Amino acid sequence: MKIVALIPAAGLGKRMNNKISKPFILISGKPLIVYTLETFEKCSLIQQIYLVVNSEEKEKFIRDIIVKYNLRKVEKLVEGGDTRQVSVYNGLNSLEKDTDLVVIHDGARPLIKEDLICTSIEVASQYGSAILALPSKDTIKLISNDFLVEETLCRERIWRAQTPQTFRYDIVFSAYQRAIKEGINATDDAAIVERCGYKVKLVMGSEENIKITTPFDILLAQNLLKTRF
């Protein structure tokens, strides 16, 4: 099978309060996005990487990331859009049509491990769609617009979605085409696939697979990296 990683990394990371866009923020001396890309580079099941970037930073990605860190599997840099959803759609639209599986992973999750990528691929090969997720540790409250509790949800059925989210290419591309056409905005890739009637299989994720969103996450990632070496 032809298996391609699609990594959206076009976000500026405004919540970081940093003049440097998120992919280039240093974690223990190395740009955030490099950790992500190196793991996919090492994964034997991944044949190509399509990286979605801010158009104004394309040359910087080539010079300071791809060339500097010798990332040979990066096949193409795709121009991102105003939202993550548009960026992912641009990436899907750029893939070669003989792609069998596409592994979509947030560039801002630098601590993903190779074994989880492989497991998501194996499960998606069987079920068509697979996502990493973790069970909720907290009790979840459904509230009204004026912050009154409407319902306490069953914690045992609440899971927190992560990436990678891996799909048969024909499934996810057609689902995205429909969502774009109908003006649907979703919070993750699986939600777009789900609304087309496809079943999505959960794969147990990892607490280390954090998404870098705030400065505190940088400190957490640095501490987690120390435990790996």
C-alpha positions in Angstrom: 0.0 0.0 0.0 1.0 3.6 -0.6 0.9 5.3 2.8 1.4 9.1 3.1 1.7 11.4 6.1 -0.1 14.7 5.9 1.1 17.2 8.5 -0.6 20.6 8.8 1.9 23.1 10.2 0.6 26.4 8.8 -0.6 27.8 12.1 1.0 30.9 13.6 0.3 29.9 17.2 -1.2 33.2 18.4 -1.8 31.8 21.9 2.0 31.3 22.3 2.6 35.0 22.6 5.7 34.5 20.6 7.1 36.5 17.6 8.2 33.2 16.1 5.5 31.1 14.4 4.7 27.9 16.2 6.6 25.3 14.0 9.9 27.1 14.6 9.7 27.5 18.3 12.6 25.8 19.9 12.1 22.9 22.3 15.4 21.8 23.9 17.3 23.5 21.1 15.4 22.1 18.1 12.4 23.5 16.2 9.1 22.0 17.3 8.2 20.7 13.9 11.4 18.8 13.5 10.5 16.4 16.3 7.3 15.6 14.5 8.9 15.2 11.1 11.8 13.1 12.3 9.4 10.5 13.8 7.5 10.2 10.6 10.8 10.1 8.7 11.9 7.1 10.7 8.6 5.2 10.5 9.1 2.4 7.9 5.4 2.4 7.0 5.4 6.0 5.8 6.6 6.5 2.3 6.0 10.2 1.8 5.4 13.3 3.9 3.2 16.2 2.6 3.8 19.2 4.8 1.2 22.0 4.9 2.8 25.4 5.6 2.2 29.1 5.7 3.0 30.4 2.1 5.2 33.2 3.5 7.4 30.7 5.3 7.9 28.1 2.5 11.5 29.0 1.9 12.3 29.1 5.6 10.8 25.6 5.9 13.0 24.3 3.1 16.2 26.0 4.3 15.9 25.7 8.1 13.9 22.5 8.4 14.0 20.1 5.5 17.5 20.7 4.2 19.2 21.4 7.6 17.7 18.2 9.2 18.0 16.1 6.0 14.3 15.1 5.9 14.2 13.1 2.7 10.6 11.8 2.9 9.1 15.3 2.6 7.7 15.1 -0.9 5.9 18.4 -1.1 5.2 21.7 0.7 1.5 22.6 0.4 0.2 26.1 0.9 -2.1 26.3 4.0 -5.4 28.1 4.3 -7.1 30.3 6.9 -8.2 27.4 9.0 -6.8 23.9 9.8 -9.7 22.4 7.9 -8.9 24.3 4.7 -5.2 23.5 5.2 -5.9 19.8 5.5 -8.2 19.9 2.4 -5.4 21.6 0.4 -3.1 18.8 1.5 -5.5 16.1 0.6 -6.2 17.7 -2.8 -2.4 17.7 -3.5 -1.9 14.0 -2.8 -1.4 11.6 -5.7 -4.6 9.7 -6.5 -2.9 6.3 -6.0 -2.5 7.0 -2.3 -4.1 4.2 -0.2 -3.9 5.5 3.3 -3.3 9.0 4.6 -2.0 9.6 8.2 -3.1 13.1 9.3 -1.1 14.4 12.2 -0.9 17.9 13.8 2.6 19.4 13.4 2.2 20.8 16.9 2.2 17.3 18.5 6.0 16.7 18.5 6.1 13.8 21.0 4.2 11.2 18.9 5.9 7.8 18.9 6.5 5.6 16.0 4.6 2.6 17.4 1.4 4.6 17.7 1.7 5.7 14.1 2.1 2.1 13.0 -0.9 0.9 15.1 -3.1 3.6 13.6 -2.1 2.4 10.1 -2.8 -1.2 11.0 -6.2 -0.4 12.4 -7.2 1.9 9.5 -6.1 -0.8 7.0 -8.7 -3.0 8.6 -11.5 -0.6 9.4 -11.0 2.3 6.9 -10.6 4.9 9.6 -8.7 5.0 12.9 -7.9 7.8 15.4 -5.8 8.0 18.6 -7.8 9.0 21.7 -7.7 8.9 25.5 -10.5 8.3 28.0 -11.5 11.4 29.9 -10.2 11.6 33.5 -12.6 14.3 34.4 -16.4 14.5 34.8 -17.8 16.4 31.8 -20.6 19.0 32.1 -22.8 20.1 29.2 -23.7 23.8 29.8 -26.0 26.4 28.4 -25.0 29.7 27.0 -25.3 31.4 30.4 -23.0 28.8 32.0 -25.8 26.7 33.7 -25.2 23.0 33.8 -27.7 21.2 31.5 -26.4 17.7 31.8 -23.6 15.6 33.3 -22.3 13.3 30.6 -21.3 9.7 31.2 -17.5 9.9 31.7 -17.0 6.3 30.6 -18.1 7.2 27.1 -16.1 10.4 26.7 -12.8 10.2 24.9 -10.3 12.9 24.0 -9.3 12.8 20.4 -5.6 13.1 19.4 -3.7 12.6 16.1 -2.7 10.9 14.1 -6.0 10.2 12.5 -5.6 7.7 9.7 -8.0 7.0 6.8 -8.4 5.4 3.5 -7.7 8.2 1.1 -10.9 7.8 -0.9 -12.9 8.0 2.3 -11.4 11.1 3.8 -11.0 13.0 0.6 -14.6 12.6 -0.5 -15.7 13.5 3.0 -13.7 16.7 2.9 -15.0 17.6 -0.5 -18.5 17.3 0.8 -17.8 19.3 3.9 -16.2 22.1 1.9 -19.1 22.1 -0.5 -21.7 22.3 2.2 -19.8 24.8 4.3 -19.4 22.5 7.3 -16.7 23.3 9.9 -15.5 20.5 12.1 -13.0 20.3 15.0 -11.2 17.3 13.7 -10.8 15.1 10.6 -12.7 12.2 12.1 -15.8 14.4 12.6 -15.9 15.2 8.9 -15.7 11.4 8.1 -18.3 10.5 10.7 -20.9 12.8 9.3 -20.7 10.9 6.0 -21.7 7.7 7.8 -18.4 6.1 8.1 -17.4 4.3 11.3 -14.2 5.4 13.1 -12.2 3.0 15.2 -10.5 4.3 18.4 -6.8 3.4 19.1 -5.5 4.1 22.7 -3.4 7.2 22.5 -0.7 8.5 24.9 -0.6 11.2 27.6 2.8 12.2 26.2 1.2 13.0 22.8 0.4 16.6 23.8 -0.5 19.4 21.5 1.7 22.5 21.9 -0.7 25.4 22.4 0.5 27.5 25.3 4.0 28.4 26.7 3.3 25.9 29.5 3.1 23.1 27.0 6.7 23.9 25.9 7.9 23.4 29.5 5.9 20.1 29.7 7.4 18.9 26.4 10.9 19.7 27.5 10.4 17.7 30.7 8.9 14.7 28.8 11.8 14.7 26.3 14.3 14.4 29.2 12.6 11.1 30.2 13.2 9.6 26.7 17.0 9.8 26.8 
